[in-house]
Amino acid sequence: MGHRKFSQPRRGSLAYSPRGRARSMEARIRGWPERQGEPRLLAHAGFKAGCIQIVSIDDREHTPNAGKQLVSLGTVLVTPPLHVLGMRGYSKGHYGRHVKFDVFAEDLPREVAKYIVLRNGRLNAERAETMLGGTAEIYGILGVSPRSAGLEQKRPYIFEAPVRGGSMKERFAYLKDLLGKTVKASDVLEPGAGVDVAAITKGKGWQGVIQRMGAKRKQHKSRKTVRELGSLGPISPQNVMYTVPRAGQMGFHQRIEYNKRIMAVGSAGEDDAINPSGGYKHFGMVKGDYIVLKGSVPGTYRRLVKLRAQIRNAPKRTSKPNILEMVV
């Protein structure tokens, strides 16, 4: 008996395993870059509005197109100010991180206060400052409201972002000064810098193995089915290996894309040039702070996108992009 032939997926099509639905509409970021210098928050958040065309001068050295006009895709993210709701200190042990203290602002926003439960009472900043010994990391507790971006969702997104740079006392003083205040995108991000974007991709539901894994269709004359695999594996052992492409959920996965360059950081009004006539499809008018990233961003319109400081191949210095025109 000869070898049975069956169609194989494209090389590298597995990529991620398992391909399950994301647990939440909010992406989680598990790794953060180190930072030297003054303390600073390493994250911000925004909502995807739409795409535009960016006409700029290519400032990449040692490329054939250096110094010439370049037309590229840009993604507009609405970045309302983040509310600094509190801070959290972590200590590190043999079993990972442990919460050491939580400090919250005195006057929390009304739409946020009902989602924060203080189990052990409110700890003041003076008491927490005496507990800095043994504290390994300090995170800011941030909140962003979709309504501040012009969306209908009432429930805010609350997440943590670390403060890096300086000593532990300097980080604590930096967050203590920000408690109860807002942080704009321009305070954290600058044009020309690189960021990593984390979001939940566009959901496509249950798809077959042809659409989902890129497997090849079988010959219609010799098989009962065309859009199925010819074999799921050998007769013995009687199990299907995880490397065998199967049908299942496609899309609505958590993904992080690296090294997205910030092309512009600004604030828009109703008549600003960043808005097309009638607003962006499926989003509307941009009426606040925004940033423009070079390239695409995971997820559909109106979806939350987290921005993290560049963690891979971060350049020592950044240069502001030379933008000639943004075509909306």
C-alpha positions in Angstrom: 0.0 0.0 0.0 1.5 3.3 -1.1 1.6 6.6 0.8 -1.8 8.4 1.0 -1.7 11.9 -0.4 -3.4 14.7 1.5 -3.3 18.5 1.1 -1.0 20.5 3.3 -1.4 24.1 4.6 1.0 26.8 3.6 4.3 26.8 5.4 4.0 28.7 8.7 0.2 28.9 8.6 -0.2 27.7 12.2 1.5 30.8 13.6 -0.5 30.8 16.8 -1.9 28.0 18.9 -4.6 27.7 20.0 -6.6 30.0 17.8 -9.4 30.6 20.3 -11.6 33.6 20.8 -10.2 36.4 23.0 -11.6 36.4 26.5 -12.2 40.1 26.6 -12.5 43.1 24.2 -9.4 44.5 26.0 -6.0 43.2 25.0 -3.5 42.3 27.7 0.1 43.4 27.6 2.5 41.1 29.5 5.9 42.6 28.7 7.3 46.1 29.0 10.5 47.7 27.9 13.1 49.1 30.2 13.7 52.9 30.3 16.5 55.2 31.4 16.2 58.8 32.5 13.2 60.5 34.1 10.1 58.4 35.2 7.4 58.1 32.5 4.3 56.0 31.8 4.9 53.4 29.1 1.4 53.1 27.7 -1.6 55.0 26.3 -4.8 53.9 24.7 -7.1 54.9 21.9 -9.9 53.9 19.6 -9.6 53.1 15.9 -11.3 55.7 13.7 -10.2 55.0 10.1 -7.5 55.0 7.5 -5.9 57.8 5.4 -3.1 58.2 3.0 0.1 59.9 4.1 2.4 61.6 1.6 5.8 62.1 3.1 9.5 62.2 2.4 11.2 58.9 3.0 13.8 59.5 5.7 15.1 55.9 6.0 18.8 55.9 5.2 20.4 53.4 2.9 17.2 52.6 1.0 16.6 53.1 -2.7 13.7 55.5 -2.0 15.6 57.7 0.5 14.8 61.4 0.2 12.0 60.7 -2.3 8.3 61.1 -2.0 6.5 58.2 -0.4 2.8 57.4 -0.2 1.8 55.1 2.7 -1.2 54.0 4.6 -2.0 55.6 7.9 -4.4 54.7 10.7 -6.1 57.4 12.8 -6.6 56.6 16.5 -8.7 58.8 18.7 -6.8 59.1 22.0 -8.9 60.7 24.8 -7.0 61.7 28.0 -6.4 58.9 30.4 -7.5 59.3 34.0 -4.9 58.3 36.6 -7.1 56.6 39.1 -4.4 55.2 41.3 -1.2 53.4 41.7 -0.2 49.8 42.6 3.1 48.5 44.0 4.3 45.0 43.4 6.9 42.9 45.1 8.6 39.9 43.5 9.0 36.5 45.0 9.6 32.9 44.0 6.0 32.6 42.8 5.8 35.8 40.7 4.5 39.2 41.6 2.5 40.1 44.7 0.4 43.2 45.3 2.0 45.2 48.1 -0.2 48.4 48.2 -2.9 50.2 46.3 -3.4 53.9 46.4 -6.5 55.5 44.7 -7.3 59.2 44.0 -9.7 61.0 46.4 -12.2 62.0 43.8 -12.7 59.3 41.2 -14.8 60.1 38.0 -18.4 59.2 38.4 -18.4 56.6 35.5 -15.4 54.8 37.1 -16.1 54.9 40.8 -18.8 52.3 40.8 -16.4 49.7 39.2 -13.7 50.1 41.8 -14.2 48.2 45.0 -11.9 49.0 48.0 -11.9 45.8 49.9 -9.4 46.8 52.7 -10.3 50.5 52.9 -8.5 53.4 51.3 -4.7 53.6 51.8 -3.2 57.1 51.7 0.0 57.9 49.7 2.0 58.7 52.9 1.4 55.3 54.3 2.2 53.6 50.9 5.5 55.6 50.7 6.8 53.9 53.8 6.2 50.5 52.1 8.5 51.2 49.2 11.2 48.9 50.7 11.0 45.7 48.8 8.8 47.1 46.1 10.0 45.9 42.7 7.6 47.7 40.3 5.1 50.5 40.4 2.1 50.6 38.0 -0.4 53.3 37.3 -4.1 52.4 37.3 -5.5 54.1 34.3 -9.0 54.5 33.0 -10.3 55.6 29.6 -14.0 56.3 28.7 -15.3 55.4 25.2 -17.8 58.3 25.6 -15.0 60.8 25.6 -14.1 59.6 22.1 -17.6 60.0 20.9 -18.7 56.4 21.3 -21.9 55.0 22.9 -20.3 52.5 25.3 -20.8 53.7 28.9 -18.5 51.3 30.7 -14.9 52.5 30.9 -11.8 50.5 30.3 -9.5 50.2 33.4 -6.0 48.8 33.0 -2.5 49.1 34.4 0.7 50.5 32.9 4.1 50.6 34.5 6.2 53.6 35.2 9.9 53.1 34.3 13.0 55.3 34.7 14.6 56.8 37.7 14.6 55.3 41.2 11.6 53.8 43.0 11.0 57.0 45.0 11.1 59.1 41.9 8.5 56.8 40.2 6.3 57.0 43.3 6.5 60.8 43.4 5.8 61.0 39.6 2.6 58.9 40.0 1.6 60.7 43.3 1.6 64.0 41.4 -0.6 62.5 38.7 -3.3 61.0 41.0 -6.7 62.2 40.0 -5.4 64.0 36.9 -5.5 63.2 33.2 -2.6 62.3 30.9 -2.8 63.3 27.2 -1.3 61.3 24.4 1.1 64.2 23.7 2.5 63.8 27.2 3.5 60.2 26.5 4.0 59.9 22.8 5.9 62.0 20.3 6.0 62.1 16.5 8.7 59.8 15.0 8.8 57.4 17.9 7.8 53.8 17.6 5.0 52.0 19.5 3.6 48.5 19.7 -0.1 48.2 19.3 -2.2 45.6 21.1 -5.8 44.9 20.1 -8.4 42.3 19.4 -8.6 41.4 15.7 -11.7 41.5 13.6 -13.9 38.4 14.2 -14.8 36.2 11.3 -16.6 33.4 13.1 -16.2 29.6 12.5 -14.4 28.9 9.2 -13.3 25.8 7.4 -9.8 24.6 7.0 -9.4 26.1 3.5 -10.2 29.6 4.6 -8.7 29.4 8.1 -5.5 27.5 7.5 -4.9 28.0 3.8 -5.1 24.2 2.9 -5.4 23.2 -0.7 -8.7 22.0 -2.2 -8.7 18.3 -3.2 -9.4 16.9 -6.7 -13.2 16.8 -7.2 -13.1 13.6 -9.3 -11.5 11.2 -6.8 -12.8 12.5 -3.5 -16.2 12.7 -1.8 -15.4 16.1 -0.3 -13.3 18.9 -1.8 -12.9 21.4 1.1 -11.7 18.9 3.7 -8.3 17.4 4.4 -7.5 14.1 2.9 -6.1 12.7 6.1 -5.9 13.8 9.8 -2.9 11.5 10.5 -1.8 7.9 10.7 -3.9 5.0 11.9 -1.6 4.4 14.8 -1.3 6.2 17.2 -5.0 7.0 17.3 -4.8 10.7 18.0 -4.8 13.9 15.9 -1.7 16.1 16.4 -2.0 19.8 17.1 0.0 20.5 13.9 -2.9 19.1 11.7 -4.9 22.0 10.4 -8.5 22.0 11.4 -11.7 24.1 11.1 -12.5 26.4 13.9 -12.7 30.0 15.2 -11.1 32.6 12.8 -10.5 36.1 14.0 -11.3 37.8 17.3 -7.8 37.0 18.6 -5.5 39.1 20.7 -2.6 40.2 18.7 0.4 42.6 19.1 2.0 44.3 16.2 5.5 45.8 16.7 7.3 49.0 15.6 4.5 51.2 14.4 5.8 54.7 13.7 3.9 57.7 15.0 3.5 60.1 12.1 1.4 62.8 13.8 0.0 63.8 17.2 -2.6 66.5 17.3 -6.0 67.7 18.4 -9.0 68.0 16.1 -12.1 70.1 16.0 -15.2 69.6 13.9 -13.6 71.4 11.0 -10.1 70.0 11.3 -8.3 68.7 8.3 -8.0 65.2 9.8 -11.7 64.6 9.3 -13.1 63.6 5.8 -16.4 65.1 4.6 -19.1 63.5 6.8 -16.7 61.8 9.1 -15.1 58.3 9.0 -17.3 55.4 8.0 -18.5 53.4 11.0 -17.0 55.9 13.4 -18.0 59.5 12.7 -16.1 62.8 13.4 -12.9 62.9 15.3 -13.4 65.6 18.0 -10.4 65.5 20.3 -6.8 64.3 20.6 -5.7 61.9 18.0 -2.5 60.2 16.6 -1.7 58.9 13.2 0.3 55.6 12.9 2.0 54.4 9.8 0.5 51.2 8.5 -2.4 49.2 9.7 -3.7 48.4 13.2 -5.4 45.2 14.3 -9.2 45.2 14.9 -12.2 46.9 13.5 -13.4 50.5 13.9 -14.3 51.8 17.4 -12.2 49.1 19.0 -9.8 49.8 21.9 -6.2 49.8 20.9 -3.4 49.9 23.5 -0.2 51.6 22.7 3.1 50.4 24.4 6.5 52.0 24.1 8.6 50.2 21.5 10.2 47.0 23.0 12.1 45.6 20.0 15.0 47.4 18.3 14.2 50.8 19.8 16.4 53.5 18.2 18.6 55.7 20.3 17.1 58.8 18.9 14.0 59.6 16.9 13.4 62.1 14.0 10.2 63.8 13.3 8.6 62.6 10.0 8.5 65.1 7.1 4.8 64.9 6.1 3.8 66.7 2.9 0.1 65.9 3.0 -2.5 63.7 4.6 -5.2 62.6 2.2 -8.4 61.7 4.1 
